[in-house]
Amino acid sequence: MKEYKAGTYILHKGYKPFVPSFINDDIDWKLEDLANLLQDASLWLGKLNSYSDLVPDINFFIKMYATKEATNSNRIEGTRTTFEDAITPIEQIKPELKDDWHEVQNYIKAINYSVERLKELPVSMRLIKEAHRILLQGVRGEHKTPGEVRKSQNWIGGSSLTDAFFVPPEPNMLPDLLSDIEKFLHNENLRLPELIKAGIAHYQFETIHPFLDGNGRTGRLLIILYLISTGLLNKPVLYISDFFERNRMSYYDSLSMVKQTDNMTQWLKFFLNGIVETSKSSIKTFDEIIRLRKEVEIKILQIGKRVAIGQKLLELLYSKPKVNAKIVSEELGISIVSSNNLLKAFVENGILEEKTGYNRNRFYVFEDYIKIFR
């Protein structure tokens, strides 16, 4: 087995792009240093996967998980959208924040699309490019060839290629490097644990930086898709961007250390710690959702003959916890008058809060539910 070498810097036209080594090879990844942590990460991810199978109607809650992931993944890249903003209808968003809001909504669409597409396609550059196209559609990166691997040189940090913090490989090298990631992910002869493969592939993707924009978000989406494709997750319930965002400098430092010192182990330790912490947090979230659900269903029994339509409104609130009468009317197929009366009953029974204080154009918030994800 070969000792891992991250790659080499090559002088080219006054700047030095970094060319990563291929990873689909018989490499000694020093897994003995990761044995205990890998065991913990596998254990907690397995618990989360089993737990998600036991939660009734889990797809309602997954929509909120996707929103939280989208918010945190975009915040790593500098957008200002908060989780509260992301679940707020566009008409309530300040004009100066609408671009950021749309970027988060695109990420949600890319997650949902890609997870569904896994039923037809394996994890591949074709799938990643389709997701990337959705990610940049109609937002600030829309002129940076969405869904296409770059044909020009990009860089990270600095004002130009000559003073950049990091310069990824040249465009003509990308086809072979990206093909190498695909082969690595699907090579069963390597006998690497799937979690280790996910961590290495994320590092490699970020190092290659195959797109002109949106590489970070796409690379983090790759983690989710790979874990689902291998069966480690049956549902998209583990989103690690929250951990990366809260430990942003360590995230960047651990990725950079690989290139500087060939130390992949440090990055994998950080990554596996993220899996453990995120799995624990997700299990806790499900516990709180189940508790809240029981409490709210008891409260719904107090609204009399409208219990059946009240149950439908509750299902809507699990994916849209901020609503007004118009949204409820359209989603449930009832009149505005009935919608207003139903919302009023939810307020009176302590399920919703009316936040605007207006007589008209009121918005109602499922605050106890939002707090769980906050």
C-alpha positions as CSV (number, residue, x, y, z in Angstrom):
1,M,0.0,0.0,0.0
2,K,1.2,3.5,-0.8
3,E,1.7,6.3,1.7
4,Y,-0.8,9.0,1.0
5,K,0.5,12.1,-0.7
6,A,-2.1,14.9,-1.1
7,G,-0.6,16.2,-4.4
8,T,1.8,18.7,-5.8
9,Y,2.0,22.4,-6.7
10,I,2.9,23.0,-10.3
11,L,4.3,26.4,-11.5
12,H,2.1,27.6,-14.4
13,K,2.1,31.1,-16.0
14,G,3.2,32.8,-12.8
15,Y,0.9,30.9,-10.4
16,K,1.0,27.5,-8.7
17,P,-2.2,25.4,-9.1
18,F,-2.4,22.4,-6.7
19,V,-2.9,19.0,-8.4
20,P,-4.3,16.5,-6.0
21,S,-3.2,12.8,-6.2
22,F,-5.8,10.3,-7.4
23,I,-7.6,8.6,-4.5
24,N,-8.9,5.5,-6.2
25,D,-5.7,3.7,-5.4
26,D,-4.3,1.2,-2.8
27,I,-3.4,3.8,-0.2
28,D,-2.7,3.4,3.5
29,W,-5.1,5.8,5.1
30,K,-3.8,5.2,8.7
31,L,-7.3,4.0,9.8
32,E,-5.8,2.5,13.0
33,D,-5.7,6.1,14.4
34,L,-9.4,6.5,13.7
35,A,-10.7,3.1,15.0
36,N,-12.5,4.3,18.2
37,L,-13.9,7.4,16.6
38,L,-15.1,5.5,13.5
39,Q,-16.8,3.0,15.8
40,D,-18.6,5.9,17.6
41,A,-19.6,7.6,14.4
42,S,-21.0,4.3,12.9
43,L,-22.8,3.6,16.1
44,W,-24.5,7.0,16.4
45,L,-25.3,7.1,12.7
46,G,-26.9,3.7,12.9
47,K,-29.0,4.8,15.9
48,L,-30.2,7.8,14.0
49,N,-31.0,5.7,11.0
50,S,-33.1,3.3,13.1
51,Y,-34.7,6.2,14.9
52,S,-35.8,7.8,11.7
53,D,-37.6,4.7,10.7
54,L,-39.7,4.8,13.9
55,V,-40.9,8.3,13.6
56,P,-44.4,8.5,12.0
57,D,-44.8,10.7,8.9
58,I,-41.1,11.6,9.0
59,N,-41.2,13.2,5.6
60,F,-43.1,16.2,7.1
61,F,-40.1,16.9,9.4
62,I,-37.4,16.2,6.8
63,K,-38.5,19.3,5.0
64,M,-37.4,21.3,8.0
65,Y,-34.1,19.4,8.2
66,A,-33.5,20.3,4.6
67,T,-34.2,24.0,5.3
68,K,-31.8,24.0,8.3
69,E,-29.1,22.3,6.2
70,A,-29.6,24.8,3.3
71,T,-29.4,27.7,5.7
72,N,-26.2,26.6,7.4
73,S,-24.5,25.5,4.2
74,N,-25.2,28.8,2.6
75,R,-24.1,30.7,5.7
76,I,-20.6,29.1,5.4
77,E,-20.4,30.8,2.0
78,G,-21.4,34.2,3.5
79,T,-25.1,34.5,3.0
80,R,-27.0,36.4,5.7
81,T,-30.2,34.3,5.7
82,T,-31.1,32.9,9.1
83,F,-33.2,29.8,9.7
84,E,-36.2,32.1,10.6
85,D,-35.7,33.9,7.2
86,A,-35.6,30.6,5.3
87,I,-39.0,29.5,6.6
88,T,-40.6,32.9,6.1
89,P,-42.6,33.6,2.9
90,I,-40.9,35.8,0.4
91,E,-43.4,38.7,0.9
92,Q,-42.1,39.1,4.4
93,I,-38.4,39.2,3.5
94,K,-36.6,42.6,3.4
95,P,-35.6,43.6,-0.2
96,E,-31.9,43.6,0.7
97,L,-32.1,40.0,1.9
98,K,-34.1,38.5,-1.0
99,D,-31.1,37.4,-3.0
100,D,-29.7,35.4,-0.1
101,W,-33.2,34.0,0.6
102,H,-33.5,32.7,-3.0
103,E,-30.1,31.0,-2.7
104,V,-31.2,29.1,0.3
105,Q,-34.5,28.1,-1.4
106,N,-32.5,26.8,-4.4
107,Y,-30.4,24.7,-2.1
108,I,-33.5,23.2,-0.6
109,K,-34.7,22.4,-4.1
110,A,-31.3,20.9,-5.0
111,I,-31.4,18.6,-1.9
112,N,-35.0,17.4,-2.6
113,Y,-34.3,16.9,-6.3
114,S,-31.1,15.0,-5.7
115,V,-32.4,12.6,-3.1
116,E,-35.3,11.7,-5.3
117,R,-33.0,11.3,-8.3
118,L,-30.9,8.8,-6.4
119,K,-33.8,6.3,-7.2
120,E,-32.7,6.5,-10.8
121,L,-29.0,7.5,-10.8
122,P,-26.0,6.5,-8.7
123,V,-23.9,9.2,-7.0
124,S,-22.0,10.5,-10.0
125,M,-20.9,13.8,-11.7
126,R,-24.1,13.6,-13.8
127,L,-26.2,13.8,-10.6
128,I,-23.9,16.4,-9.0
129,K,-24.1,18.6,-12.1
130,E,-27.9,18.4,-12.2
131,A,-28.0,19.5,-8.5
132,H,-25.5,22.3,-9.2
133,R,-27.7,23.7,-12.0
134,I,-30.6,24.0,-9.6
135,L,-28.4,25.5,-7.0
136,L,-27.4,28.5,-9.2
137,Q,-30.6,29.0,-11.1
138,G,-31.8,32.6,-11.1
139,V,-29.4,33.7,-8.3
140,R,-26.0,35.5,-8.2
141,G,-24.1,32.6,-9.6
142,E,-26.4,32.1,-12.6
143,H,-23.8,33.5,-15.1
144,K,-21.1,31.1,-13.8
145,T,-22.1,28.1,-16.0
146,P,-24.5,26.3,-13.7
147,G,-24.4,22.5,-14.1
148,E,-21.1,22.6,-16.1
149,V,-17.6,21.8,-15.0
150,R,-15.4,24.9,-15.3
151,K,-13.4,25.6,-18.4
152,S,-11.4,28.4,-16.9
153,Q,-9.1,28.7,-13.9
154,N,-10.6,29.8,-10.5
155,W,-9.0,30.6,-7.2
156,I,-9.7,31.0,-3.5
157,G,-8.8,34.2,-1.6
158,G,-6.7,37.1,-2.9
159,S,-7.5,39.4,-5.8
160,S,-6.0,37.3,-8.6
161,L,-4.2,34.1,-9.4
162,T,-0.8,35.5,-8.4
163,D,-1.8,36.4,-4.9
164,A,-4.5,33.7,-4.3
165,F,-4.6,31.7,-1.1
166,F,-5.3,28.6,-3.1
167,V,-5.4,27.7,-6.8
168,P,-7.2,24.5,-7.7
169,P,-6.1,22.3,-10.6
170,E,-6.3,23.5,-14.2
171,P,-9.5,22.8,-16.2
172,N,-7.9,20.3,-18.5
173,M,-7.1,18.1,-15.5
174,L,-10.7,18.0,-14.2
175,P,-12.2,15.1,-16.2
176,D,-9.6,12.6,-14.9
177,L,-9.8,13.9,-11.4
178,L,-13.6,13.8,-11.2
179,S,-13.7,10.4,-12.8
180,D,-11.3,9.3,-10.1
181,I,-13.7,10.4,-7.4
182,E,-16.6,8.4,-9.0
183,K,-14.4,5.3,-9.3
184,F,-13.3,5.7,-5.7
185,L,-16.8,5.9,-4.3
186,H,-17.9,2.8,-6.2
187,N,-14.8,0.7,-5.8
188,E,-15.7,-2.1,-3.4
189,N,-12.2,-3.6,-3.6
190,L,-10.8,-0.8,-1.6
191,R,-12.4,-2.2,1.6
192,L,-12.8,1.3,3.1
193,P,-15.6,2.1,5.5
194,E,-18.3,4.1,3.8
195,L,-18.0,7.0,6.3
196,I,-14.3,7.2,5.5
197,K,-15.0,7.3,1.8
198,A,-17.5,10.1,2.3
199,G,-15.0,12.2,4.2
200,I,-12.2,11.6,1.7
201,A,-14.5,12.3,-1.2
202,H,-15.6,15.6,0.3
203,Y,-12.0,16.7,0.8
204,Q,-11.1,15.7,-2.8
205,F,-14.1,17.5,-4.3
206,E,-13.4,20.7,-2.4
207,T,-9.7,20.6,-3.5
208,I,-10.6,20.0,-7.2
209,H,-13.2,22.9,-7.0
210,P,-14.8,21.8,-10.3
211,F,-17.3,24.7,-10.6
212,L,-16.9,28.4,-10.9
213,D,-19.3,28.9,-8.0
214,G,-21.1,26.8,-5.5
215,N,-18.4,24.2,-4.8
216,G,-18.7,24.2,-1.0
217,R,-22.5,23.8,-1.1
218,T,-22.3,21.1,-3.7
219,G,-19.5,19.2,-1.9
220,R,-21.5,19.2,1.3
221,L,-24.5,17.9,-0.6
222,L,-22.3,15.1,-1.9
223,I,-21.9,13.8,1.7
224,I,-25.7,13.4,2.2
225,L,-26.2,11.7,-1.2
226,Y,-23.4,9.2,-0.7
227,L,-24.6,8.2,2.8
228,I,-28.1,7.6,1.4
229,S,-26.8,5.8,-1.7
230,T,-24.8,3.3,0.5
231,G,-27.8,2.6,2.8
232,L,-26.1,4.1,5.9
233,L,-29.1,6.4,5.9
234,N,-32.6,5.4,4.7
235,K,-33.8,9.0,4.9
236,P,-32.0,12.4,4.5
237,V,-31.9,13.1,8.3
238,L,-28.2,13.8,8.9
239,Y,-27.1,17.3,7.8
240,I,-23.6,18.1,8.9
241,S,-23.4,21.7,7.7
242,D,-24.6,22.9,11.1
243,F,-21.5,21.4,12.6
244,F,-19.2,22.8,9.9
245,E,-20.8,26.3,10.2
246,R,-20.3,26.4,14.0
247,N,-16.7,25.2,13.6
248,R,-16.0,27.1,10.4
249,M,-12.3,27.9,11.0
250,S,-11.6,24.3,12.1
251,Y,-13.4,23.1,9.0
252,Y,-11.2,25.2,6.7
253,D,-8.0,24.5,8.7
254,S,-8.6,20.7,8.6
255,L,-9.1,20.8,4.8
256,S,-6.1,23.0,4.3
257,M,-3.9,20.8,6.5
258,V,-4.3,17.9,4.2
259,K,-2.8,19.8,1.3
260,Q,0.0,21.3,3.4
261,T,1.1,18.2,5.4
262,D,-0.5,15.1,3.7
263,N,-2.4,14.6,7.0
264,M,-5.7,13.2,5.9
265,T,-6.2,11.7,9.4
266,Q,-6.8,15.1,11.0
267,W,-9.5,16.0,8.5
268,L,-11.2,12.6,9.0
269,K,-11.1,13.1,12.8
270,F,-12.9,16.4,12.4
271,F,-15.4,14.9,9.9
272,L,-16.2,11.8,12.1
273,N,-16.6,14.1,15.2
274,G,-19.1,16.0,13.1
275,I,-21.0,12.8,12.3
276,V,-21.2,11.9,16.0
277,E,-22.3,15.3,17.2
278,T,-24.8,15.8,14.3
279,S,-26.3,12.3,14.9
280,K,-26.8,12.9,18.6
281,S,-28.3,16.3,17.9
282,S,-30.7,14.9,15.3
283,I,-31.9,12.1,17.7
284,K,-32.6,14.8,20.3
285,T,-34.5,16.8,17.8
286,F,-36.7,13.8,17.0
287,D,-37.4,13.2,20.7
288,E,-38.5,16.8,21.0
289,I,-40.7,16.6,17.9
290,I,-42.4,13.4,19.2
291,R,-43.1,15.1,22.6
292,L,-44.4,18.3,20.9
293,R,-46.6,16.3,18.5
294,K,-48.3,14.5,21.4
295,E,-49.0,17.8,23.2
296,V,-50.4,19.5,20.1
297,E,-52.6,16.6,19.1
298,I,-54.3,16.8,22.5
299,K,-54.9,20.5,22.0
300,I,-56.4,19.9,18.6
301,L,-59.1,17.8,20.2
302,Q,-60.4,21.0,21.8
303,I,-61.4,22.6,18.5
304,G,-64.6,20.5,18.1
305,K,-66.0,19.6,14.7
306,R,-62.9,21.0,12.9
307,V,-60.6,18.3,14.3
308,A,-60.2,16.6,10.9
309,I,-59.2,19.8,9.0
310,G,-57.1,20.8,12.1
311,Q,-55.1,17.7,11.6
312,K,-54.4,18.7,8.0
313,L,-53.3,22.1,9.1
314,L,-51.0,20.6,11.6
315,E,-49.4,18.5,8.9
316,L,-48.9,21.6,6.8
317,L,-47.3,23.4,9.8
318,Y,-44.7,20.7,10.1
319,S,-43.2,21.8,6.7
320,K,-44.5,25.4,6.7
321,P,-44.4,26.7,10.3
322,K,-45.1,30.3,9.2
323,V,-48.5,30.8,7.4
324,N,-51.3,33.2,6.8
325,A,-54.9,32.7,5.9
326,K,-54.2,32.8,2.2
327,I,-51.6,30.0,2.4
328,V,-53.8,27.8,4.5
329,S,-56.8,28.4,2.2
330,E,-54.8,27.4,-0.9
331,E,-53.0,24.4,0.7
332,L,-56.1,22.9,2.4
333,G,-58.6,23.9,-0.2
334,I,-60.9,25.9,2.1
335,S,-62.3,29.4,2.0
336,I,-60.5,32.4,3.5
337,V,-63.2,32.7,6.1
338,S,-62.8,29.1,7.2
339,S,-59.0,29.5,7.1
340,N,-59.2,32.6,9.4
341,N,-61.5,30.7,11.8
342,L,-59.2,27.7,11.9
343,L,-56.2,29.8,12.6
344,K,-58.0,31.7,15.3
345,A,-58.8,28.3,17.0
346,F,-55.2,27.3,16.8
347,V,-54.2,30.6,18.5
348,E,-56.8,30.2,21.2
349,N,-55.6,26.7,22.0
350,G,-51.9,27.7,22.2
351,I,-50.7,26.0,19.1
352,L,-49.9,29.1,17.0
353,E,-48.9,32.7,17.8
354,E,-49.9,35.7,15.7
355,K,-46.7,37.8,15.4
356,T,-47.7,40.9,13.3
357,G,-50.3,42.5,15.6
358,Y,-52.1,43.7,12.4
359,N,-55.9,43.6,11.8
360,R,-55.1,42.4,8.3
361,N,-52.3,40.5,6.5
362,R,-51.7,38.5,9.7
363,F,-49.0,35.8,9.9
364,Y,-49.1,32.9,12.3
365,V,-46.1,31.1,13.7
366,F,-45.7,27.5,15.1
367,E,-43.2,28.9,17.5
368,D,-42.7,25.8,19.7
369,Y,-41.9,23.7,16.6
370,I,-39.4,26.3,15.2
371,K,-37.6,26.4,18.6
372,I,-36.7,22.7,18.2
373,F,-34.8,23.4,15.0
374,R,-33.4,26.7,16.2
